[in-house]
């Protein structure tokens, strides 16, 4: 992975090419790389369907390289046990950390995240992730990467006090805006379309010279919905959608002020037990 932009490479915003690579942090330790490669090959030999996401997919789409502390593996919930069985047989310690969205695999101090949904229960990994996955290589191994649209979908809801993924969304929109499957992304957000619109509005603020990368029909459709709903209360007048954006910062709304948790079924996808487990982990970091 390159460490800084290379002179002469095309870095024009919005170009079909991925811009010159830019790297944050030290390069990946060779031992860590070997463990990640072993994990990928283990899953491939076991014929477990999976996608690589996280920093590796983000670099593929934006050219921005980040050396993180783990490897993100995305898979459908129905394949989770097959994945952990294969990794356990290869010497990894595995666990179902949060039953509604995440497991982990450890080899010493190295870690893999096994992701089958999002913490808020919205962005569940389904067959469309695999139908639209991108063929690439990760650490010189042939792999399939999470689609850019699904990465935007899942990252758009991450607005914690300690982490905000809006810059990641903006960078993917910048480089991939012309190529995105906008109808599919609109369907992904469904009733949460205001979250998508908020990121598109911010994109126009961040890159005023690149606003043309967002199709006009998308903005017209979303702002039209906004205008039609302006001043209306709707059926969810006592709901708090903030809990879909941050598991910590809107607890006062639910616990003290009488708002209903937007994550809770049937409005959302989580049960009270799943929410309680996810909330209890806040103090653990």
Residue pairs with C-beta under 8 A, 6 or more apart in sequence:
1 21
1 23
1 27
1 28
1 59
1 65
1 67
2 20
2 21
2 22
2 23
2 65
3 23
3 27
4 22
4 23
5 11
5 19
5 20
5 21
5 22
6 20
6 21
9 19
9 20
10 17
10 19
10 20
11 19
11 20
12 19
13 19
13 174
13 175
13 207
13 209
13 210
14 174
14 175
14 177
14 178
14 210
14 212
14 213
15 175
16 178
16 179
18 60
18 61
18 62
18 63
18 175
19 62
19 63
19 175
20 63
21 59
21 63
21 64
21 65
22 63
22 64
22 65
23 64
23 65
23 66
23 67
24 64
24 65
24 66
24 67
25 66
25 67
26 67
27 67
28 36
28 67
31 110
32 110
33 139
35 107
35 108
35 110
36 71
36 110
36 112
36 139
37 139
37 140
37 141
38 90
38 107
39 71
39 73
39 87
39 90
39 92
39 105
39 107
39 112
40 52
40 71
40 138
40 139
40 141
40 143
41 141
42 86
42 87
42 89
42 90
43 50
43 73
43 83
43 86
43 87
44 141
45 86
46 82
46 83
46 85
46 86
48 75
48 79
48 82
48 83
48 86
49 75
49 76
49 79
49 130
50 73
50 74
50 75
50 79
50 83
50 144
51 57
51 73
51 74
51 75
51 125
51 129
51 130
51 133
51 143
51 144
51 145
51 146
52 71
52 72
52 73
52 74
52 138
52 143
52 144
52 145
52 146
53 72
53 73
53 74
53 115
53 145
53 146
53 151
54 68
54 70
54 71
54 72
54 113
55 65
55 66
55 67
55 68
55 72
56 71
56 72
56 138
56 145
57 72
57 134
57 145
57 146
57 148
57 151
58 64
58 66
58 151
58 168
58 171
58 172
59 65
59 66
60 134
60 136
60 145
61 148
61 151
61 172
61 175
61 176
62 168
62 171
62 172
62 174
62 175
63 175
64 171
69 111
70 110
70 111
70 112
70 113
71 111
71 112
71 113
72 112
72 113
72 115
73 83
73 112
73 113
73 114
73 115
74 115
74 116
74 125
74 129
74 146
75 83
75 114
75 115
75 116
75 125
76 116
76 125
76 126
76 127
77 116
77 117
77 124
77 125
80 96
80 103
80 114
80 116
83 105
83 114
84 94
84 96
84 103
84 105
84 114
87 94
87 105
87 112
88 94
91 107
92 105
92 106
92 107
92 112
93 105
93 106
93 107
94 103
94 104
94 105
94 106
94 114
95 103
95 104
96 103
97 103
97 104
98 119
98 274
98 277
98 278
98 281
99 274
99 277
100 117
100 121
100 269
100 270
100 271
100 274
100 277
100 278
101 115
101 116
101 117
101 118
101 119
101 121
102 113
102 114
102 115
102 116
102 117
102 119
103 113
103 114
103 116
104 111
104 112
104 113
104 114
105 111
105 112
105 114
106 112
115 125
116 124
116 125
117 123
117 124
117 125
117 269
118 124
118 154
118 157
119 247
119 278
120 157
120 243
120 244
120 245
120 247
120 263
120 268
120 270
121 263
121 268
121 269
121 270
121 274
122 153
122 154
122 157
122 192
122 244
122 268
122 269
123 150
123 153
123 154
123 157
123 188
124 269
128 147
128 150
128 184
129 146
129 147
129 150
130 144
132 147
132 149
132 150
132 181
132 184
133 144
133 145
133 146
133 147
134 144
134 145
134 147
134 148
135 142
135 143
135 144
135 145
136 142
136 143
136 144
136 145
137 143
138 145
148 172
148 176
148 179
148 180
149 180
149 181
149 184
149 185
149 188
150 188
151 168
151 172
152 169
152 172
152 173
152 180
152 185
152 199
153 185
153 188
153 189
155 165
155 168
155 169
156 165
156 166
156 169
156 189
156 195
156 196
156 199
157 192
157 195
157 244
157 245
158 164
158 165
158 245
159 165
159 166
159 245
159 246
160 245
160 246
160 247
160 248
160 249
161 246
161 248
161 249
166 199
166 202
169 199
169 203
170 199
170 202
170 203
170 206
170 207
173 180
173 199
173 200
173 203
173 213
173 214
174 203
174 207
174 210
174 213
177 210
177 213
177 214
178 213
182 215
182 218
185 196
186 193
186 196
186 218
186 221
189 195
189 196
192 241
192 244
193 222
193 225
194 226
195 244
195 245
196 222
197 219
197 222
197 223
197 226
200 214
200 218
200 219
200 222
203 210
203 211
203 213
203 214
204 211
204 214
207 213
236 260
236 262
236 267
238 258
238 259
238 260
239 259
239 260
239 262
239 267
240 250
240 253
240 254
240 259
240 260
240 261
240 262
241 262
242 249
242 250
242 253
242 262
243 250
243 251
243 253
243 254
243 261
243 262
243 263
244 262
244 263
244 268
247 278
247 279
247 282
248 279
248 282
250 259
251 279
253 259
254 260
254 261
260 267
261 268
261 275
262 268
263 269
263 270
263 275
264 270
264 271
264 272
264 275
265 271
270 278
